[in-house]
């Protein structure tokens, strides 16, 4: 007989996704990314909207010091 375990050891706990980042008021780059995200959402392109969130988070961290 084999003693190899064939079942999971316990439940997997997933958290809710982070809320979408907010653009900084008065920043044209933030505005452009937010418009791209809104356009993607309006046509149901959730992949492109998610990509815009990543770009916005990176921009916020690098150019606005957000964490």
Phi, psi and omega in degrees: 000147180267142178258016181290130179283132183244007178237163179292153182277341180183176182289156176260129181253119179251145177263165176289151178295153177294149176292155180297145181289151177262136177290154177279129180300133178088355180264118182294326179293316176302316181299315180299318179293319179296323177293317177302316179297314180297319178297318179298316179298321185294336178255008177079018179270081185292331177295314179293324177296319177295318177300319178296323176298318179297315179298317180294318178298319178296315178299314181300319181290314186281324186255342182239359178071018179284156179247000000 
